Amino acid sequence: MESLIIASKNKKEREDYAITLCKKRGIESIDIRVHNPEGTIGIAGVRDFQKTLFLTPIKSHTKACIISDAHNLTIEAQNALLKILEEPPNNTIIVLTAENKEVLLPTILSRCKVIELKSSENQSESSDLSSFISQLSTLTEGGVGHRLKLAQDLAKNKDDAIAWLEKMILSLRQEFIKDPSNSSLFIIYYSLFQKTYVTLKTTNANPRLVLENLFLNM
């Protein structure tokens, strides 16, 4: 049994791929269970999902349990999934679908086989993230006025702010891979940015207040 992550910016593409992959493995539609909550997925959502993992397949030898939009999992929810991802129940495939694998914790990634779908949206992203690391340095070294000004500027367009946060998460992970010596600092920053990303992505919270809270806690 195994755990998979299917990553693509295109929601339909990643969801269709997940279903097709399960069917290619001989799993009937009735034994493919999709957990598709709206908005943030917390620990309660993970518990609901885990209940489906121990159901017996109806027509197939194996069943598939899918969490859609796994990028909306909170840090706590991701941690709650770790054990079950490492050791799925017998005759069970677990699939997480997400916009980008990098917004998931490294401990989640290490327990899953990752399939990245190279859609045109994914290919259009720049692979050079060094400028975002420079911004992070400027942010942490700058004063309160600089941080509040950046929050004000980013908050003008919520979609741009979300995209910026995603790039920062990618940059942090890239930097961690290059130099894992500052793992504790990485975890702190990663958690802050990931929580802010999920909040802006899934709620109607005021973007400026959310960003100010992030920057002032760094």
C-alpha positions in Angstrom: 0.0 0.0 0.0 1.2 3.5 -0.6 0.7 7.2 -0.2 0.8 9.6 -3.2 0.8 13.4 -3.8 -0.4 14.7 -7.2 0.6 18.3 -7.7 -0.7 20.7 -10.4 -1.9 24.3 -10.5 -4.8 23.0 -12.5 -7.4 21.6 -10.1 -9.3 19.6 -12.8 -6.1 18.2 -14.1 -4.9 16.9 -10.8 -8.3 15.6 -9.7 -8.8 13.8 -13.0 -5.3 12.3 -12.9 -6.0 11.0 -9.4 -9.2 9.2 -10.4 -7.6 7.8 -13.6 -4.6 6.6 -11.7 -6.8 4.7 -9.2 -8.9 3.1 -12.0 -5.7 2.0 -13.8 -4.8 0.1 -10.6 -8.1 -1.8 -10.8 -10.1 0.2 -8.3 -13.7 0.6 -9.1 -15.4 4.0 -8.8 -17.4 2.9 -5.8 -14.2 2.2 -3.9 -12.7 5.6 -4.7 -13.6 7.9 -1.8 -12.9 11.6 -2.3 -12.6 13.9 0.8 -13.3 17.4 -0.6 -14.0 19.9 2.2 -14.3 23.6 1.5 -11.7 25.9 2.9 -9.1 25.2 5.5 -8.7 21.5 6.5 -8.0 21.1 10.2 -7.5 18.2 12.5 -11.3 17.5 12.6 -11.2 17.1 8.8 -8.3 14.7 9.0 -10.2 12.6 11.6 -13.2 12.4 9.3 -10.9 11.3 6.5 -9.2 8.7 8.7 -12.6 7.1 9.4 -12.9 6.2 5.7 -9.5 4.5 5.6 -10.6 1.5 7.6 -13.8 0.8 5.5 -13.7 -2.4 3.5 -13.6 -2.2 -0.3 -16.9 -3.0 -1.8 -16.1 -4.3 -5.3 -12.3 -4.0 -5.6 -9.4 -5.6 -3.9 -8.0 -2.2 -3.0 -9.7 1.1 -2.2 -8.4 4.7 -2.7 -8.9 7.6 -0.3 -8.3 11.0 -1.8 -7.9 14.4 0.0 -8.5 17.1 -2.5 -6.8 20.5 -2.2 -4.3 19.2 0.4 -2.5 22.6 0.2 -5.4 23.8 2.5 -4.3 21.4 5.3 -3.2 23.3 8.4 0.2 22.5 9.9 -1.5 20.7 12.7 -3.6 18.6 10.3 -0.5 17.7 8.3 1.2 16.5 11.4 -1.9 14.4 12.3 -1.6 12.7 8.9 2.1 11.6 9.2 1.6 8.2 10.8 -1.2 7.1 8.5 0.7 8.2 5.4 3.7 6.2 6.5 1.7 3.1 7.2 -1.6 3.1 5.2 -4.1 0.4 6.2 -4.1 -2.8 4.2 -5.6 -2.6 0.7 -5.6 1.2 0.8 -4.0 3.9 -1.4 -3.9 7.4 0.0 -3.8 10.3 -2.5 -3.3 14.0 -1.7 -3.9 16.4 -4.5 -2.4 19.9 -4.2 -1.6 23.0 -6.2 2.1 22.7 -5.3 3.9 20.1 -3.3 6.2 22.7 -1.8 3.4 24.1 0.5 3.3 20.7 2.2 5.6 19.9 5.1 8.9 18.1 4.2 7.8 15.3 6.6 4.6 14.8 4.5 6.7 14.8 1.2 9.1 12.2 2.6 6.3 9.8 3.2 4.7 10.0 -0.2 5.5 9.3 -3.8 5.2 12.7 -5.5 3.8 13.1 -9.0 4.1 16.6 -10.5 2.0 17.3 -13.6 3.7 19.7 -15.9 0.8 21.8 -17.1 1.4 25.1 -18.9 0.7 26.9 -15.6 3.5 25.0 -13.8 6.0 25.5 -16.6 5.4 29.3 -16.7 6.8 29.7 -13.2 10.4 30.9 -12.9 12.8 28.4 -11.4 15.0 31.2 -10.0 13.7 31.9 -6.5 16.8 33.7 -5.2 15.1 37.1 -5.3 12.6 35.9 -2.8 15.3 34.8 -0.3 16.8 38.3 -0.7 13.3 39.7 0.2 13.2 37.5 3.2 16.5 38.8 4.4 15.4 42.4 3.9 12.2 41.6 5.7 13.8 40.1 8.8 16.5 42.8 9.0 14.2 45.8 8.3 12.3 47.8 10.8 8.6 47.8 11.7 7.9 50.6 9.2 9.4 48.6 6.3 7.3 45.5 7.3 4.1 47.4 7.5 4.7 49.1 4.2 5.3 45.7 2.5 2.1 44.4 4.1 0.2 47.4 2.8 1.6 47.0 -0.8 0.9 43.3 -1.0 -2.6 43.6 0.4 -3.7 45.7 -2.5 -4.2 42.5 -4.5 -5.1 39.4 -2.6 -4.2 37.0 -5.5 -0.8 38.7 -5.8 -0.2 38.3 -2.1 -1.1 34.6 -2.2 1.3 34.1 -5.1 4.0 36.0 -3.2 3.5 33.8 -0.2 3.7 30.6 -2.3 7.0 31.8 -3.8 8.4 32.5 -0.3 7.4 29.0 0.8 9.2 27.5 -2.3 12.2 29.7 -1.6 12.4 28.7 2.0 12.3 25.0 1.1 14.9 25.4 -1.6 17.2 27.2 0.8 16.7 24.5 3.4 17.7 21.8 0.9 20.9 23.7 0.2 21.7 24.3 3.8 19.8 22.3 6.4 21.9 23.6 9.3 19.3 26.1 10.3 16.4 23.6 10.5 14.8 25.2 13.6 14.6 28.6 11.9 13.3 27.0 8.7 10.5 25.3 10.6 9.5 28.6 12.3 9.4 30.6 9.1 7.9 27.8 7.1 5.1 27.4 9.6 4.4 31.2 9.7 4.3 31.5 5.9 2.2 28.3 5.4 -0.4 29.3 8.0 -0.7 32.8 6.4 -1.0 31.3 2.9 -3.8 29.0 4.0 -5.6 31.8 5.9 -5.6 34.1 2.8 -6.4 31.2 0.5 -9.4 29.9 2.4 -10.9 32.7 4.4 -12.2 36.3 4.0 -9.7 37.7 6.5 -8.4 41.2 5.9 -5.2 40.6 3.8 -3.4 43.6 5.3 -4.0 42.5 8.9 -3.0 38.9 8.1 0.2 40.0 6.4 1.0 42.5 9.2 0.6 39.7 11.7 3.0 37.6 9.7 5.7 40.2 9.3 5.5 41.5 12.9 5.9 37.9 14.2 9.1 37.3 12.2 
